[in-house]
């Protein structure tokens, strides 16, 4: 009975720890998302004020002259918000480019929705972003107050809210309890605040039913073709490896065993030598089979996860390589395999062609996206058309509807950035 009680208590403790870890991760991601909203919310407020000025000066004709530039700024800001939302969650499919002529813009549904989003993001979005940044600062400031309250001036404000003074340890501990309250608010409210900040953009900036999605359909068609092409290329590689390597080894084993069987009665020593050669060929065939199998789906991904697999690649790289992986949850097996092969090919290119001394591999996952960054201090000048394997990398990434960005000016450094959906 006591054993069952101890096991139940242990399970509850583990469950509590997992709940706390999930809450901390959710709050951290929400704070990051709210803070990223401050990259567009102040600009939305400026565009809204500009819109008010243009409306007020329209009777004099000045506002009408501002309209084209104002509409371009609105559309550009909306596009920037779509990119931000895509980094923290599902993609926000952009509509066709809205018009910048005033008469057409007045009847354009996309422009109307962007104006509605502008008002909400410049007010509610800005407020949520500021609160999301200030709450953690309040929590740290008040929670650590007992550590430094004696160093503060006697008439200094004790709390982040701007009231109260501390003249004793009891006052300092009361402020620290307020800091604990801030932490509870951060853990409980910031995920909802992040959703509230993002909701207008996800609802109003997405392509409406009147939008022609033929471009997106064409893009997905090209992605599907790239996936099929990548699959066919991989099958050809496997077939070539089996035909040119393993099959030849097995044929050699068969020939040697046949010869040894015929020689065993009349020349036992010669038969023994042939059997040793057959055994060696069989071992080589097994090694090649393992290599082919690892090329399909590296078993190290199942055994050690993406972080361990990338660490193994860095350890075997001819160039000094630093790994920085922050991927709290497992991605789909195909995505992890793609990330593994991308990094493997990139490190191979660095070792062969870059002349680099150091390389860095970073992997991050948030908002349902896996982001890779491979950088080296080599000579630069990487060319996708130069046979360096970059075409194959791009094909693998396109198969998952991901994105690849390469920056490699002459003289370096070279930076390869990859963005993949975690669940594809």
C-alpha positions as CSV (number, residue, x, y, z in Angstrom):
1,X,0.0,0.0,0.0
2,X,2.8,2.4,0.9
3,X,4.6,1.6,-2.4
4,X,1.4,2.5,-4.3
5,X,1.1,5.8,-2.4
6,X,4.8,6.6,-3.0
7,X,4.3,5.9,-6.7
8,X,1.2,8.1,-6.9
9,X,3.0,10.9,-5.0
10,X,5.9,10.6,-7.5
11,X,3.5,10.7,-10.5
12,X,1.8,13.8,-9.0
13,X,5.2,15.5,-8.5
14,X,6.3,14.7,-12.1
15,X,2.9,15.9,-13.4
16,X,3.2,19.1,-11.4
17,X,6.8,19.8,-12.8
18,X,5.6,19.2,-16.3
19,X,2.7,21.6,-15.8
20,X,5.0,24.3,-14.5
21,X,7.5,23.8,-17.3
22,X,4.7,24.0,-19.9
23,X,3.3,27.2,-18.3
24,X,6.8,28.8,-18.2
25,X,7.4,27.9,-21.9
26,X,3.9,29.2,-22.9
27,X,4.5,32.4,-21.0
28,X,7.9,32.9,-22.4
29,X,6.7,32.4,-26.0
30,X,3.7,34.7,-25.3
31,X,6.0,37.5,-24.0
32,X,8.2,37.1,-27.1
33,X,5.1,37.3,-29.3
34,X,3.8,40.4,-27.5
35,X,7.2,42.1,-27.6
36,X,7.4,41.4,-31.4
37,X,4.1,43.2,-31.8
38,X,5.8,46.3,-30.7
39,X,7.7,46.1,-34.0
40,X,4.5,46.9,-35.9
41,X,2.1,48.5,-33.3
42,X,3.9,51.9,-33.0
43,X,4.2,52.0,-36.8
44,X,0.5,51.3,-37.0
45,X,-0.2,54.2,-34.6
46,X,2.0,56.5,-36.8
47,X,0.1,55.4,-39.9
48,X,-3.2,56.0,-38.1
49,X,-2.2,59.5,-37.2
50,X,-1.0,60.1,-40.7
51,X,-4.4,58.9,-41.9
52,X,-6.1,61.3,-39.5
53,X,-4.0,64.2,-40.8
54,X,-4.8,63.2,-44.4
55,X,-8.5,63.1,-43.7
56,X,-8.4,66.5,-42.0
57,X,-6.5,68.1,-44.8
58,X,-8.5,66.5,-47.7
59,X,-10.8,69.5,-48.2
60,X,-7.8,71.6,-48.9
61,X,-6.4,68.9,-51.3
62,X,-3.3,68.2,-49.3
63,X,-4.7,64.9,-47.9
64,X,-5.5,63.7,-51.4
65,X,-1.8,64.1,-52.4
66,X,-0.8,62.0,-49.4
67,X,-3.2,59.1,-50.3
68,X,-0.9,57.0,-52.6
69,X,2.0,57.1,-50.1
70,X,-0.3,56.5,-47.2
71,X,-1.9,53.4,-48.9
72,X,1.5,52.0,-49.8
73,X,2.6,52.4,-46.1
74,X,-0.6,50.7,-45.0
75,X,-0.1,47.7,-47.3
76,X,3.6,47.4,-46.4
77,X,2.8,47.5,-42.7
78,X,0.1,44.9,-43.2
79,X,2.5,42.6,-45.0
80,X,5.0,43.0,-42.2
81,X,2.4,42.0,-39.7
82,X,1.6,38.9,-41.8
83,X,5.2,37.9,-41.7
84,X,5.3,38.5,-37.9
85,X,2.2,36.4,-37.4
86,X,3.6,33.6,-39.6
87,X,6.7,33.4,-37.4
88,X,4.6,32.7,-34.3
89,X,2.0,30.4,-35.8
90,X,0.2,29.4,-39.0
91,X,0.8,31.3,-42.2
92,X,-1.4,34.3,-42.9
93,X,-2.1,34.0,-46.6
94,X,-1.7,37.4,-48.3
95,X,-4.4,38.6,-50.7
96,X,-3.5,40.0,-54.1
97,X,-1.8,43.4,-53.9
98,X,-4.4,46.1,-53.1
99,X,-4.8,49.2,-55.2
100,X,-3.1,52.5,-54.2
101,X,-5.5,54.7,-56.1
102,X,-8.0,56.4,-53.7
103,X,-11.1,55.7,-55.8
104,X,-10.3,52.0,-56.1
105,X,-9.1,51.7,-52.5
106,X,-12.5,53.0,-51.2
107,X,-14.3,50.0,-52.6
108,X,-11.5,47.4,-52.2
109,X,-12.4,44.8,-49.4
110,X,-8.7,44.2,-48.6
111,X,-8.0,47.8,-48.0
112,X,-11.1,48.1,-45.8
113,X,-10.0,45.1,-43.7
114,X,-6.4,46.5,-43.4
115,X,-7.8,49.8,-42.1
116,X,-9.9,48.0,-39.5
117,X,-6.8,46.0,-38.5
118,X,-4.8,49.3,-38.3
119,X,-7.2,50.8,-35.8
120,X,-7.2,47.8,-33.6
121,X,-3.5,47.1,-33.7
122,X,-2.6,50.8,-33.1
123,X,-4.7,50.7,-30.0
124,X,-5.3,47.3,-28.5
125,X,-2.2,45.7,-30.1
126,X,0.1,48.5,-28.8
127,X,-1.5,48.3,-25.3
128,X,-1.0,44.5,-25.2
129,X,2.6,44.7,-26.4
130,X,3.5,47.3,-23.7
131,X,1.8,45.4,-21.0
132,X,3.4,42.2,-22.1
133,X,6.9,43.8,-21.9
134,X,6.3,45.6,-18.6
135,X,4.8,42.8,-16.6
136,X,8.0,40.7,-16.6
137,X,10.0,43.8,-15.7
138,X,7.6,44.5,-12.8
139,X,7.9,40.9,-11.6
140,X,11.7,41.0,-11.6
141,X,11.8,44.4,-10.0
142,X,9.4,43.7,-7.2
143,X,10.4,40.1,-6.7
144,X,14.0,41.0,-6.1
145,X,13.3,44.1,-4.0
146,X,14.4,42.5,-0.7
147,X,17.9,42.1,-2.1
148,X,18.5,45.8,-2.7
149,X,15.9,47.8,-0.7
150,X,18.5,49.0,1.8
151,X,20.5,50.6,-1.0
152,X,17.6,52.6,-2.2
153,X,17.0,56.2,-0.9
154,X,14.6,56.4,2.1
155,X,11.9,58.2,0.1
156,X,12.2,56.1,-3.0
157,X,9.1,54.3,-4.3
158,X,9.0,50.7,-3.3
159,X,6.7,49.2,-5.9
160,X,6.6,49.2,-9.6
161,X,3.2,50.8,-9.5
162,X,4.7,54.0,-8.1
163,X,3.3,54.0,-4.5
164,X,4.6,52.9,-1.1
165,X,8.0,53.2,0.6
166,X,10.0,50.5,2.4
167,X,11.3,51.2,5.9
168,X,11.6,47.6,7.2
169,X,12.0,44.0,6.2
170,X,8.3,43.5,6.5
171,X,7.7,46.2,3.9
172,X,10.4,44.7,1.6
173,X,8.8,41.2,1.9
174,X,5.4,42.7,1.1
175,X,6.8,44.2,-2.1
176,X,8.3,40.8,-2.9
177,X,4.9,39.2,-2.5
178,X,3.6,41.7,-5.0
179,X,6.4,40.4,-7.3
180,X,5.0,36.9,-6.9
181,X,1.6,38.2,-7.9
182,X,3.1,39.7,-11.0
183,X,4.6,36.3,-11.8
184,X,1.2,34.7,-11.4
185,X,-0.3,37.3,-13.7
186,X,2.4,36.7,-16.3
187,X,1.9,32.9,-16.3
188,X,-1.9,33.2,-16.4
189,X,-2.6,36.1,-18.7
190,X,0.2,36.5,-21.2
191,X,-0.8,33.6,-23.5
192,X,-4.3,35.0,-23.7
193,X,-2.9,38.5,-24.3
194,X,-0.8,37.2,-27.1
195,X,-3.8,35.6,-28.8
196,X,-5.8,38.8,-28.3
197,X,-3.1,40.9,-29.9
198,X,-2.8,38.5,-32.9
199,X,-6.5,37.9,-33.4
200,X,-7.3,41.1,-35.5
201,X,-4.4,40.4,-37.9
202,X,-5.3,36.7,-38.3
203,X,-8.9,37.5,-39.0
204,X,-8.6,40.7,-41.1
205,X,-5.3,40.4,-42.9
206,X,-5.9,36.9,-44.4
207,X,-7.0,36.6,-48.0
208,X,-10.8,36.9,-48.2
209,X,-13.2,34.8,-50.3
210,X,-13.1,37.4,-53.0
211,X,-9.3,37.0,-53.4
212,X,-8.0,35.0,-56.3
213,X,-5.7,32.3,-54.8
214,X,-4.4,31.1,-58.1
215,X,-0.9,32.3,-57.2
216,X,-1.0,30.4,-54.0
217,X,-2.3,27.3,-55.8
218,X,0.5,27.6,-58.3
219,X,3.0,27.9,-55.5
220,X,1.6,24.7,-53.8
221,X,1.6,22.9,-57.1
222,X,5.3,23.8,-57.5
223,X,6.0,22.7,-53.9
224,X,4.3,19.3,-54.6
225,X,6.3,18.9,-57.8
226,X,9.5,19.7,-55.8
227,X,8.5,17.1,-53.2
228,X,8.0,14.4,-55.9
229,X,11.2,15.4,-57.6
230,X,13.1,15.2,-54.3
231,X,11.5,11.8,-53.6
232,X,12.5,10.5,-57.1
233,X,16.1,11.8,-56.6
234,X,16.3,10.1,-53.3
235,X,15.1,6.8,-54.7
236,X,17.7,7.0,-57.5
237,X,20.4,7.7,-55.0
238,X,19.4,4.6,-52.9
239,X,19.1,2.4,-56.1
240,X,22.5,3.6,-57.2
241,X,24.1,2.9,-53.9
242,X,22.6,-0.6,-53.7
243,X,23.4,-1.5,-57.3
244,X,26.9,-0.1,-57.5
245,X,28.0,-1.1,-54.0
246,X,26.1,-3.6,-52.0
247,X,24.9,-5.7,-54.9
248,X,28.5,-6.1,-56.3
249,X,29.7,-7.1,-52.8
250,X,27.0,-9.8,-52.5
251,X,27.8,-11.1,-56.0
252,X,31.5,-11.3,-55.0
253,X,30.5,-13.2,-51.8
254,X,28.4,-15.7,-53.9
255,X,31.3,-16.3,-56.4
256,X,33.9,-16.8,-53.6
257,X,31.6,-19.2,-51.7
258,X,31.1,-21.2,-54.8
259,X,34.8,-21.4,-55.5
260,X,35.5,-22.3,-51.9
261,X,32.9,-25.1,-52.0
262,X,34.6,-26.6,-55.1
263,X,38.1,-26.4,-53.6
264,X,37.3,-27.6,-50.1
265,X,38.1,-31.3,-50.9
266,X,41.2,-30.9,-53.0
267,X,42.7,-27.7,-51.5
268,X,41.5,-26.9,-48.0
269,X,44.0,-24.1,-47.4
270,X,42.9,-22.3,-50.6
271,X,39.3,-22.8,-49.7
272,X,40.0,-21.3,-46.3
273,X,41.5,-18.2,-47.9
274,X,38.5,-17.8,-50.2
275,X,36.2,-18.1,-47.3
276,X,38.1,-15.3,-45.5
277,X,37.8,-13.1,-48.6
278,X,34.0,-13.9,-48.8
279,X,33.6,-13.0,-45.1
280,X,35.4,-9.7,-45.7
281,X,33.2,-8.9,-48.7
282,X,30.1,-9.8,-46.7
283,X,31.2,-7.4,-43.9
284,X,31.7,-4.6,-46.4
285,X,28.3,-5.3,-47.9
286,X,26.7,-5.0,-44.4
287,X,28.6,-1.7,-43.8
288,X,27.3,-0.3,-47.1
289,X,23.8,-1.4,-46.2
290,X,24.0,0.4,-42.9
291,X,25.3,3.5,-44.7
292,X,22.3,3.4,-47.1
293,X,19.9,2.8,-44.3
294,X,21.3,5.8,-42.3
295,X,20.9,7.9,-45.5
296,X,17.2,7.2,-45.6
297,X,16.4,8.1,-41.9
298,X,19.4,8.4,-39.5
299,X,18.7,6.3,-36.5
300,X,20.5,8.8,-34.3
301,X,17.5,11.0,-34.6
302,X,15.3,8.4,-32.9
303,X,18.0,7.6,-30.3
304,X,19.2,11.1,-29.4
305,X,16.8,13.6,-31.0
306,X,17.7,16.5,-33.3
307,X,20.0,18.1,-30.7
308,X,22.1,14.9,-30.3
309,X,22.1,14.3,-34.0
310,X,23.4,17.8,-34.8
311,X,26.0,17.5,-32.1
312,X,27.2,14.3,-33.7
313,X,27.6,16.1,-37.1
314,X,29.5,18.9,-35.4
315,X,31.9,16.4,-33.7
316,X,32.7,14.8,-37.0
317,X,33.1,18.0,-38.9
318,X,36.6,18.9,-40.1
319,X,36.0,22.5,-39.1
320,X,35.6,23.6,-35.5
321,X,31.8,23.8,-35.1
322,X,29.6,25.1,-32.3
323,X,26.1,23.8,-31.8
324,X,23.3,25.8,-30.2
325,X,20.0,24.0,-30.2
326,X,16.8,25.1,-28.5
327,X,14.0,22.7,-29.7
328,X,11.9,21.8,-26.7
329,X,9.5,19.5,-28.5
330,X,10.0,16.9,-31.2
331,X,9.1,17.8,-34.8
332,X,7.8,15.4,-37.4
333,X,10.3,12.7,-38.3
334,X,10.5,13.9,-41.9
335,X,11.2,17.5,-40.8
336,X,13.9,16.4,-38.4
337,X,15.5,14.2,-41.1
338,X,15.4,17.2,-43.5
339,X,17.0,19.4,-40.9
340,X,19.7,16.8,-40.3
341,X,20.5,16.4,-44.0
342,X,20.5,20.2,-44.5
343,X,23.0,20.7,-41.7
344,X,25.1,17.7,-42.9
345,X,25.3,19.0,-46.4
346,X,26.0,22.5,-45.2
347,X,28.9,21.4,-43.0
348,X,30.3,19.2,-45.8
349,X,30.3,22.3,-48.1
350,X,32.0,24.3,-45.4
351,X,34.7,21.7,-44.9
352,X,35.3,21.3,-48.7
353,X,34.9,24.7,-50.2
354,X,34.8,27.6,-47.7
355,X,38.3,27.6,-46.1
356,X,36.6,28.5,-42.9
357,X,38.1,28.1,-39.4
358,X,34.9,28.1,-37.4
359,X,31.3,27.3,-38.1
360,X,28.1,27.7,-36.0
361,X,24.8,25.8,-36.2
362,X,21.8,27.2,-34.5
363,X,18.4,25.5,-34.3
364,X,15.2,27.1,-32.8
365,X,11.6,26.1,-32.7
366,X,8.6,28.3,-31.8
367,X,5.2,29.0,-33.2
368,X,5.2,25.7,-35.0
369,X,8.3,26.5,-37.1
370,X,11.8,25.1,-37.0
371,X,14.5,27.6,-37.9
372,X,18.1,26.6,-38.7
373,X,21.1,28.9,-39.2
374,X,24.5,27.7,-40.4
375,X,27.2,30.3,-40.5
376,X,30.9,30.1,-41.2
377,X,33.8,32.6,-41.4
378,X,35.1,31.4,-44.7
379,X,35.8,33.1,-48.0
380,X,32.2,33.4,-49.1
381,X,31.0,33.4,-52.7
382,X,28.8,30.3,-52.4
383,X,26.9,29.7,-55.6
384,X,23.8,27.6,-55.8
385,X,24.6,26.8,-59.4
386,X,28.1,25.8,-58.7
387,X,27.5,22.1,-57.8
388,X,27.8,22.6,-54.0
389,X,24.7,20.7,-53.1
390,X,22.6,23.8,-52.4
391,X,20.1,22.8,-55.1
392,X,19.5,19.5,-53.3
393,X,19.0,21.4,-50.0
394,X,16.5,23.8,-51.6
395,X,14.6,20.9,-53.1
396,X,14.3,19.1,-49.7
397,X,13.1,22.3,-48.0
398,X,10.6,23.1,-50.8
399,X,9.1,19.6,-50.3
400,X,8.0,20.7,-46.8
401,X,6.8,24.1,-48.0
402,X,9.8,25.7,-46.2
403,X,12.1,28.6,-47.0
404,X,15.8,28.9,-47.6
405,X,17.9,32.0,-47.5
406,X,21.6,32.2,-48.5
407,X,23.9,35.1,-47.9
408,X,27.5,34.7,-49.1
409,X,29.3,37.8,-50.2
410,X,32.8,37.5,-51.5
411,X,35.1,37.5,-48.5
412,X,32.4,36.0,-46.3
413,X,30.9,35.2,-44.0
414,X,28.4,32.7,-45.4
415,X,25.0,32.3,-43.7
416,X,22.4,29.7,-44.6
417,X,19.0,30.2,-43.0
418,X,16.2,27.6,-43.2
419,X,12.6,27.9,-42.0
420,X,10.5,24.7,-41.8
421,X,7.1,23.9,-40.5
422,X,7.5,21.5,-37.5
423,X,4.5,19.4,-38.3
424,X,4.8,18.7,-42.0
